[in-house]
């Protein structure tokens, strides 16, 4: 397992933006979460997890989650 000291500056920046986006996502702050994930994509446009969460944010903006929500995204299709 890699430690933070094994990662490049770009990887650390992506990780920090992703963690920030994930916290915002869990708090249902879709726009701010997408902005954080998009900042990660500026560093590395192929960052799959950030792309996935941007799509989930867009989904939840159109399909609101219940008041009591555990942060889980349930796939309806493959």
Gaussian input, Z-matrix of N, CA and C with variables (Angstrom, degrees):
# hf/3-21g

backbone

0 1
 N
 C     1     B1
 C     2     B2     1     A1
 N     3     B3     2     A2     1     D1
 C     4     B4     3     A3     2     D2
 C     5     B5     4     A4     3     D3
 N     6     B6     5     A5     4     D4
 C     7     B7     6     A6     5     D5
 C     8     B8     7     A7     6     D6
 N     9     B9     8     A8     7     D7
 C    10    B10     9     A9     8     D8
 C    11    B11    10    A10     9     D9
 N    12    B12    11    A11    10    D10
 C    13    B13    12    A12    11    D11
 C    14    B14    13    A13    12    D12
 N    15    B15    14    A14    13    D13
 C    16    B16    15    A15    14    D14
 C    17    B17    16    A16    15    D15
 N    18    B18    17    A17    16    D16
 C    19    B19    18    A18    17    D17
 C    20    B20    19    A19    18    D18
 N    21    B21    20    A20    19    D19
 C    22    B22    21    A21    20    D20
 C    23    B23    22    A22    21    D21
 N    24    B24    23    A23    22    D22
 C    25    B25    24    A24    23    D23
 C    26    B26    25    A25    24    D24
 N    27    B27    26    A26    25    D25
 C    28    B28    27    A27    26    D26
 C    29    B29    28    A28    27    D27
 N    30    B30    29    A29    28    D28
 C    31    B31    30    A30    29    D29
 C    32    B32    31    A31    30    D30
 N    33    B33    32    A32    31    D31
 C    34    B34    33    A33    32    D32
 C    35    B35    34    A34    33    D33
 N    36    B36    35    A35    34    D34
 C    37    B37    36    A36    35    D35
 C    38    B38    37    A37    36    D36
 N    39    B39    38    A38    37    D37
 C    40    B40    39    A39    38    D38
 C    41    B41    40    A40    39    D39
 N    42    B42    41    A41    40    D40
 C    43    B43    42    A42    41    D41
 C    44    B44    43    A43    42    D42
 N    45    B45    44    A44    43    D43
 C    46    B46    45    A45    44    D44
 C    47    B47    46    A46    45    D45
 N    48    B48    47    A47    46    D46
 C    49    B49    48    A48    47    D47
 C    50    B50    49    A49    48    D48
 N    51    B51    50    A50    49    D49
 C    52    B52    51    A51    50    D50
 C    53    B53    52    A52    51    D51
 N    54    B54    53    A53    52    D52
 C    55    B55    54    A54    53    D53
 C    56    B56    55    A55    54    D54
 N    57    B57    56    A56    55    D55
 C    58    B58    57    A57    56    D56
 C    59    B59    58    A58    57    D57
 N    60    B60    59    A59    58    D58
 C    61    B61    60    A60    59    D59
 C    62    B62    61    A61    60    D60
 N    63    B63    62    A62    61    D61
 C    64    B64    63    A63    62    D62
 C    65    B65    64    A64    63    D63
 N    66    B66    65    A65    64    D64
 C    67    B67    66    A66    65    D65
 C    68    B68    67    A67    66    D66
 N    69    B69    68    A68    67    D67
 C    70    B70    69    A69    68    D68
 C    71    B71    70    A70    69    D69
 N    72    B72    71    A71    70    D70
 C    73    B73    72    A72    71    D71
 C    74    B74    73    A73    72    D72
 N    75    B75    74    A74    73    D73
 C    76    B76    75    A75    74    D74
 C    77    B77    76    A76    75    D75
 N    78    B78    77    A77    76    D76
 C    79    B79    78    A78    77    D77
 C    80    B80    79    A79    78    D78
 N    81    B81    80    A80    79    D79
 C    82    B82    81    A81    80    D80
 C    83    B83    82    A82    81    D81
 N    84    B84    83    A83    82    D82
 C    85    B85    84    A84    83    D83
 C    86    B86    85    A85    84    D84
 N    87    B87    86    A86    85    D85
 C    88    B88    87    A87    86    D86
 C    89    B89    88    A88    87    D87
 N    90    B90    89    A89    88    D88
 C    91    B91    90    A90    89    D89
 C    92    B92    91    A91    90    D90
 N    93    B93    92    A92    91    D91
 C    94    B94    93    A93    92    D92
 C    95    B95    94    A94    93    D93
 N    96    B96    95    A95    94    D94
 C    97    B97    96    A96    95    D95
 C    98    B98    97    A97    96    D96
 N    99    B99    98    A98    97    D97
 C   100   B100    99    A99    98    D98
 C   101   B101   100   A100    99    D99
 N   102   B102   101   A101   100   D100
 C   103   B103   102   A102   101   D101
 C   104   B104   103   A103   102   D102
 N   105   B105   104   A104   103   D103
 C   106   B106   105   A105   104   D104
 C   107   B107   106   A106   105   D105
 N   108   B108   107   A107   106   D106
 C   109   B109   108   A108   107   D107
 C   110   B110   109   A109   108   D108
 N   111   B111   110   A110   109   D109
 C   112   B112   111   A111   110   D110
 C   113   B113   112   A112   111   D111
 N   114   B114   113   A113   112   D112
 C   115   B115   114   A114   113   D113
 C   116   B116   115   A115   114   D114
 N   117   B117   116   A116   115   D115
 C   118   B118   117   A117   116   D116
 C   119   B119   118   A118   117   D117
 N   120   B120   119   A119   118   D118
 C   121   B121   120   A120   119   D119
 C   122   B122   121   A121   120   D120
 N   123   B123   122   A122   121   D121
 C   124   B124   123   A123   122   D122
 C   125   B125   124   A124   123   D123
 N   126   B126   125   A125   124   D124
 C   127   B127   126   A126   125   D125
 C   128   B128   127   A127   126   D126
 N   129   B129   128   A128   127   D127
 C   130   B130   129   A129   128   D128
 C   131   B131   130   A130   129   D129
 N   132   B132   131   A131   130   D130
 C   133   B133   132   A132   131   D131
 C   134   B134   133   A133   132   D132
 N   135   B135   134   A134   133   D133
 C   136   B136   135   A135   134   D134
 C   137   B137   136   A136   135   D135
 N   138   B138   137   A137   136   D136
 C   139   B139   138   A138   137   D137
 C   140   B140   139   A139   138   D138
 N   141   B141   140   A140   139   D139
 C   142   B142   141   A141   140   D140
 C   143   B143   142   A142   141   D141
 N   144   B144   143   A143   142   D142
 C   145   B145   144   A144   143   D143
 C   146   B146   145   A145   144   D144
 N   147   B147   146   A146   145   D145
 C   148   B148   147   A147   146   D146
 C   149   B149   148   A148   147   D147
 N   150   B150   149   A149   148   D148
 C   151   B151   150   A150   149   D149
 C   152   B152   151   A151   150   D150
 N   153   B153   152   A152   151   D151
 C   154   B154   153   A153   152   D152
 C   155   B155   154   A154   153   D153
 N   156   B156   155   A155   154   D154
 C   157   B157   156   A156   155   D155
 C   158   B158   157   A157   156   D156
 N   159   B159   158   A158   157   D157
 C   160   B160   159   A159   158   D158
 C   161   B161   160   A160   159   D159
 N   162   B162   161   A161   160   D160
 C   163   B163   162   A162   161   D161
 C   164   B164   163   A163   162   D162
 N   165   B165   164   A164   163   D163
 C   166   B166   165   A165   164   D164
 C   167   B167   166   A166   165   D165
 N   168   B168   167   A167   166   D166
 C   169   B169   168   A168   167   D167
 C   170   B170   169   A169   168   D168
 N   171   B171   170   A170   169   D169
 C   172   B172   171   A171   170   D170
 C   173   B173   172   A172   171   D171
 N   174   B174   173   A173   172   D172
 C   175   B175   174   A174   173   D173
 C   176   B176   175   A175   174   D174
 N   177   B177   176   A176   175   D175
 C   178   B178   177   A177   176   D176
 C   179   B179   178   A178   177   D177
 N   180   B180   179   A179   178   D178
 C   181   B181   180   A180   179   D179
 C   182   B182   181   A181   180   D180
 N   183   B183   182   A182   181   D181
 C   184   B184   183   A183   182   D182
 C   185   B185   184   A184   183   D183
 N   186   B186   185   A185   184   D184
 C   187   B187   186   A186   185   D185
 C   188   B188   187   A187   186   D186
 N   189   B189   188   A188   187   D187
 C   190   B190   189   A189   188   D188
 C   191   B191   190   A190   189   D189
 N   192   B192   191   A191   190   D190
 C   193   B193   192   A192   191   D191
 C   194   B194   193   A193   192   D192
 N   195   B195   194   A194   193   D193
 C   196   B196   195   A195   194   D194
 C   197   B197   196   A196   195   D195
 N   198   B198   197   A197   196   D196
 C   199   B199   198   A198   197   D197
 C   200   B200   199   A199   198   D198
 N   201   B201   200   A200   199   D199
 C   202   B202   201   A201   200   D200
 C   203   B203   202   A202   201   D201
 N   204   B204   203   A203   202   D202
 C   205   B205   204   A204   203   D203
 C   206   B206   205   A205   204   D204
 N   207   B207   206   A206   205   D205
 C   208   B208   207   A207   206   D206
 C   209   B209   208   A208   207   D207
 N   210   B210   209   A209   208   D208
 C   211   B211   210   A210   209   D209
 C   212   B212   211   A211   210   D210
 N   213   B213   212   A212   211   D211
 C   214   B214   213   A213   212   D212
 C   215   B215   214   A214   213   D213
 N   216   B216   215   A215   214   D214
 C   217   B217   216   A216   215   D215
 C   218   B218   217   A217   216   D216
 N   219   B219   218   A218   217   D217
 C   220   B220   219   A219   218   D218
 C   221   B221   220   A220   219   D219
 N   222   B222   221   A221   220   D220
 C   223   B223   222   A222   221   D221
 C   224   B224   223   A223   222   D222
 N   225   B225   224   A224   223   D223
 C   226   B226   225   A225   224   D224
 C   227   B227   226   A226   225   D225
 N   228   B228   227   A227   226   D226
 C   229   B229   228   A228   227   D227
 C   230   B230   229   A229   228   D228
 N   231   B231   230   A230   229   D229
 C   232   B232   231   A231   230   D230
 C   233   B233   232   A232   231   D231

   B1=1.4459
   B2=1.5242
   B3=1.3353
   B4=1.4584
   B5=1.5208
   B6=1.3279
   B7=1.4587
   B8=1.5268
   B9=1.3252
   B10=1.4665
   B11=1.5259
   B12=1.3435
   B13=1.4675
   B14=1.5319
   B15=1.3380
   B16=1.4646
   B17=1.5285
   B18=1.3232
   B19=1.4570
   B20=1.5243
   B21=1.3373
   B22=1.4627
   B23=1.5291
   B24=1.3193
   B25=1.4734
   B26=1.5131
   B27=1.3407
   B28=1.4617
   B29=1.5264
   B30=1.3250
   B31=1.4622
   B32=1.5221
   B33=1.3251
   B34=1.4656
   B35=1.5208
   B36=1.3230
   B37=1.4667
   B38=1.5244
   B39=1.3334
   B40=1.4645
   B41=1.5266
   B42=1.3122
   B43=1.4612
   B44=1.5226
   B45=1.3218
   B46=1.4677
   B47=1.5271
   B48=1.3342
   B49=1.4681
   B50=1.5251
   B51=1.3256
   B52=1.4625
   B53=1.5284
   B54=1.3305
   B55=1.4806
   B56=1.5237
   B57=1.3230
   B58=1.4612
   B59=1.5312
   B60=1.3251
   B61=1.4635
   B62=1.5116
   B63=1.3161
   B64=1.4580
   B65=1.5328
   B66=1.3298
   B67=1.4705
   B68=1.5334
   B69=1.3128
   B70=1.4638
   B71=1.5230
   B72=1.3333
   B73=1.4615
   B74=1.5220
   B75=1.3124
   B76=1.4729
   B77=1.5295
   B78=1.3493
   B79=1.4701
   B80=1.5262
   B81=1.3468
   B82=1.4671
   B83=1.5235
   B84=1.3138
   B85=1.4622
   B86=1.5338
   B87=1.3371
   B88=1.4650
   B89=1.5245
   B90=1.3266
   B91=1.4639
   B92=1.5261
   B93=1.3220
   B94=1.4608
   B95=1.5281
   B96=1.3304
   B97=1.4686
   B98=1.5222
   B99=1.3345
   B100=1.4638
   B101=1.5211
   B102=1.3250
   B103=1.4652
   B104=1.5233
   B105=1.3213
   B106=1.4646
   B107=1.5307
   B108=1.3296
   B109=1.4599
   B110=1.5301
   B111=1.3262
   B112=1.4657
   B113=1.5286
   B114=1.3316
   B115=1.4705
   B116=1.5298
   B117=1.3211
   B118=1.4681
   B119=1.5204
   B120=1.3284
   B121=1.4602
   B122=1.5268
   B123=1.3204
   B124=1.4657
   B125=1.5287
   B126=1.3107
   B127=1.4716
   B128=1.5230
   B129=1.3279
   B130=1.4604
   B131=1.5214
   B132=1.3149
   B133=1.4584
   B134=1.5127
   B135=1.3263
   B136=1.4641
   B137=1.5268
   B138=1.3350
   B139=1.4680
   B140=1.5287
   B141=1.3180
   B142=1.4579
   B143=1.5162
   B144=1.3342
   B145=1.4670
   B146=1.5349
   B147=1.3210
   B148=1.4712
   B149=1.5234
   B150=1.3273
   B151=1.4695
   B152=1.5275
   B153=1.3172
   B154=1.4626
   B155=1.5206
   B156=1.3269
   B157=1.4666
   B158=1.5144
   B159=1.3158
   B160=1.4664
   B161=1.5224
   B162=1.3314
   B163=1.4689
   B164=1.5211
   B165=1.3139
   B166=1.4690
   B167=1.5249
   B168=1.3293
   B169=1.4709
   B170=1.5235
   B171=1.3270
   B172=1.4683
   B173=1.5295
   B174=1.3160
   B175=1.4645
   B176=1.5316
   B177=1.3277
   B178=1.4573
   B179=1.5263
   B180=1.3180
   B181=1.4696
   B182=1.5257
   B183=1.3320
   B184=1.4649
   B185=1.5284
   B186=1.3256
   B187=1.4703
   B188=1.5258
   B189=1.3156
   B190=1.4680
   B191=1.5269
   B192=1.3053
   B193=1.4651
   B194=1.5258
   B195=1.3317
   B196=1.4606
   B197=1.5335
   B198=1.3114
   B199=1.4745
   B200=1.5208
   B201=1.3234
   B202=1.4625
   B203=1.5292
   B204=1.3253
   B205=1.4639
   B206=1.5128
   B207=1.3124
   B208=1.4638
   B209=1.5243
   B210=1.3287
   B211=1.4575
   B212=1.5098
   B213=1.3232
   B214=1.4531
   B215=1.5227
   B216=1.3307
   B217=1.4604
   B218=1.5117
   B219=1.3152
   B220=1.4497
   B221=1.5179
   B222=1.3546
   B223=1.4650
   B224=1.5167
   B225=1.3230
   B226=1.4594
   B227=1.5243
   B228=1.3498
   B229=1.4690
   B230=1.5135
   B231=1.3171
   B232=1.4648
   B233=1.4986
   A1=109.30
   A2=114.88
   A3=119.78
   A4=110.61
   A5=115.83
   A6=120.25
   A7=107.36
   A8=116.22
   A9=120.33
   A10=111.38
   A11=116.84
   A12=119.54
   A13=111.93
   A14=117.46
   A15=121.88
   A16=112.85
   A17=117.35
   A18=121.32
   A19=111.51
   A20=116.23
   A21=121.59
   A22=108.92
   A23=116.15
   A24=120.21
   A25=111.09
   A26=117.15
   A27=119.90
   A28=110.89
   A29=116.92
   A30=120.14
   A31=111.31
   A32=116.64
   A33=120.25
   A34=110.81
   A35=117.02
   A36=120.64
   A37=111.13
   A38=116.65
   A39=120.15
   A40=109.37
   A41=116.97
   A42=121.42
   A43=111.22
   A44=116.81
   A45=120.17
   A46=111.52
   A47=117.82
   A48=121.03
   A49=110.22
   A50=116.33
   A51=121.00
   A52=110.68
   A53=116.64
   A54=120.22
   A55=110.68
   A56=116.25
   A57=120.14
   A58=109.46
   A59=116.81
   A60=120.76
   A61=111.94
   A62=116.98
   A63=121.24
   A64=111.49
   A65=117.25
   A66=120.72
   A67=110.31
   A68=116.61
   A69=120.57
   A70=110.95
   A71=116.92
   A72=122.51
   A73=110.17
   A74=116.44
   A75=120.64
   A76=111.76
   A77=115.64
   A78=120.35
   A79=112.31
   A80=116.28
   A81=123.19
   A82=112.71
   A83=116.81
   A84=121.28
   A85=107.45
   A86=115.12
   A87=122.25
   A88=113.06
   A89=118.30
   A90=120.54
   A91=111.67
   A92=117.16
   A93=120.17
   A94=110.94
   A95=116.48
   A96=120.32
   A97=109.89
   A98=116.59
   A99=119.54
   A100=111.06
   A101=117.35
   A102=120.51
   A103=110.56
   A104=117.57
   A105=120.73
   A106=110.61
   A107=117.07
   A108=120.18
   A109=110.96
   A110=116.72
   A111=120.18
   A112=111.00
   A113=118.02
   A114=120.39
   A115=110.26
   A116=117.37
   A117=120.56
   A118=109.89
   A119=117.03
   A120=120.81
   A121=112.62
   A122=117.33
   A123=119.61
   A124=109.15
   A125=116.19
   A126=121.43
   A127=109.74
   A128=116.80
   A129=121.76
   A130=108.46
   A131=115.59
   A132=121.66
   A133=114.34
   A134=117.92
   A135=120.40
   A136=112.54
   A137=117.64
   A138=120.49
   A139=109.88
   A140=115.72
   A141=122.30
   A142=114.82
   A143=118.94
   A144=118.44
   A145=113.17
   A146=117.34
   A147=119.39
   A148=110.54
   A149=117.12
   A150=120.33
   A151=110.36
   A152=116.30
   A153=120.92
   A154=111.26
   A155=116.49
   A156=119.26
   A157=112.48
   A158=118.55
   A159=119.58
   A160=108.93
   A161=116.64
   A162=120.05
   A163=111.79
   A164=117.38
   A165=120.30
   A166=111.04
   A167=116.97
   A168=120.45
   A169=110.38
   A170=116.18
   A171=120.04
   A172=110.17
   A173=116.88
   A174=121.38
   A175=110.62
   A176=116.55
   A177=120.12
   A178=112.26
   A179=117.77
   A180=118.93
   A181=110.15
   A182=116.43
   A183=121.30
   A184=112.06
   A185=116.10
   A186=122.20
   A187=108.43
   A188=117.41
   A189=120.35
   A190=113.52
   A191=114.64
   A192=121.24
   A193=109.09
   A194=116.81
   A195=119.17
   A196=111.38
   A197=116.19
   A198=120.77
   A199=110.98
   A200=116.81
   A201=120.97
   A202=106.22
   A203=115.57
   A204=122.16
   A205=109.28
   A206=117.95
   A207=121.25
   A208=113.74
   A209=117.77
   A210=121.07
   A211=114.14
   A212=117.57
   A213=121.59
   A214=109.84
   A215=115.12
   A216=121.94
   A217=107.09
   A218=116.33
   A219=121.23
   A220=109.73
   A221=116.07
   A222=120.52
   A223=109.67
   A224=115.49
   A225=120.69
   A226=110.67
   A227=117.21
   A228=122.29
   A229=109.16
   A230=115.53
   A231=120.78
   A232=111.22
   D1=134.96
   D2=179.34
   D3=-80.35
   D4=146.09
   D5=172.92
   D6=-100.56
   D7=169.84
   D8=179.22
   D9=-56.80
   D10=-32.39
   D11=-177.88
   D12=-71.15
   D13=-16.08
   D14=178.25
   D15=-85.85
   D16=-8.93
   D17=-175.45
   D18=-93.96
   D19=150.31
   D20=175.93
   D21=-73.18
   D22=166.69
   D23=177.13
   D24=-59.22
   D25=-40.97
   D26=178.76
   D27=-63.05
   D28=-43.84
   D29=179.20
   D30=-62.74
   D31=-39.64
   D32=177.78
   D33=-64.62
   D34=-41.30
   D35=179.39
   D36=-65.39
   D37=-41.20
   D38=177.23
   D39=-62.16
   D40=-46.51
   D41=-179.85
   D42=-59.37
   D43=-43.76
   D44=179.55
   D45=-64.10
   D46=-43.04
   D47=179.04
   D48=-65.86
   D49=-40.89
   D50=179.67
   D51=-62.61
   D52=-45.85
   D53=179.21
   D54=-61.39
   D55=-41.50
   D56=178.49
   D57=-63.51
   D58=-45.84
   D59=179.17
   D60=-61.33
   D61=-40.62
   D62=-179.90
   D63=-64.00
   D64=-41.33
   D65=177.67
   D66=-63.95
   D67=-42.35
   D68=178.82
   D69=-66.30
   D70=-38.82
   D71=176.80
   D72=-59.02
   D73=-47.28
   D74=-178.43
   D75=-64.32
   D76=-24.33
   D77=177.43
   D78=-93.08
   D79=10.64
   D80=178.01
   D81=62.67
   D82=27.24
   D83=177.59
   D84=-96.79
   D85=75.06
   D86=-168.63
   D87=-59.34
   D88=-47.18
   D89=-175.89
   D90=-65.23
   D91=-45.00
   D92=179.31
   D93=-66.66
   D94=-36.83
   D95=177.99
   D96=-63.80
   D97=-45.99
   D98=179.09
   D99=-60.53
   D100=-38.31
   D101=179.15
   D102=-62.50
   D103=-41.05
   D104=178.78
   D105=-65.76
   D106=-44.77
   D107=178.71
   D108=-64.23
   D109=-36.32
   D110=178.08
   D111=-67.17
   D112=-34.53
   D113=175.61
   D114=-64.27
   D115=-35.97
   D116=175.74
   D117=-64.93
   D118=-39.23
   D119=-179.26
   D120=-70.12
   D121=-25.77
   D122=175.21
   D123=-63.94
   D124=-36.69
   D125=-179.98
   D126=-74.02
   D127=-44.77
   D128=-179.63
   D129=-143.03
   D130=101.67
   D131=-176.40
   D132=-64.75
   D133=-9.49
   D134=-179.90
   D135=-101.55
   D136=12.55
   D137=-178.85
   D138=-69.57
   D139=98.17
   D140=-176.09
   D141=-59.87
   D142=-45.55
   D143=179.97
   D144=-58.87
   D145=-39.52
   D146=178.88
   D147=-65.79
   D148=-40.26
   D149=177.28
   D150=-61.83
   D151=-42.56
   D152=179.76
   D153=-60.10
   D154=-45.92
   D155=-177.36
   D156=-72.21
   D157=-29.32
   D158=173.68
   D159=-62.34
   D160=-44.44
   D161=178.32
   D162=-63.14
   D163=-37.61
   D164=177.97
   D165=-67.00
   D166=-39.44
   D167=176.52
   D168=-61.01
   D169=-45.01
   D170=178.87
   D171=-61.06
   D172=-40.72
   D173=178.10
   D174=-60.65
   D175=-47.74
   D176=-175.87
   D177=-73.07
   D178=-23.65
   D179=174.07
   D180=-65.99
   D181=-33.47
   D182=-179.78
   D183=-89.32
   D184=-26.34
   D185=-176.34
   D186=-128.20
   D187=84.17
   D188=-174.34
   D189=-54.78
   D190=145.83
   D191=177.78
   D192=-82.55
   D193=159.26
   D194=177.24
   D195=-64.94
   D196=162.06
   D197=-179.87
   D198=-57.31
   D199=-42.07
   D200=176.43
   D201=-101.08
   D202=111.40
   D203=-172.97
   D204=-136.80
   D205=136.36
   D206=-177.04
   D207=-96.46
   D208=7.73
   D209=177.49
   D210=86.03
   D211=3.80
   D212=-177.31
   D213=-85.99
   D214=138.01
   D215=174.19
   D216=-105.04
   D217=122.16
   D218=-178.69
   D219=-100.56
   D220=115.43
   D221=178.48
   D222=-70.42
   D223=132.41
   D224=178.25
   D225=-99.51
   D226=-24.95
   D227=179.53
   D228=-137.49
   D229=163.06
   D230=176.22
   D231=-93.93

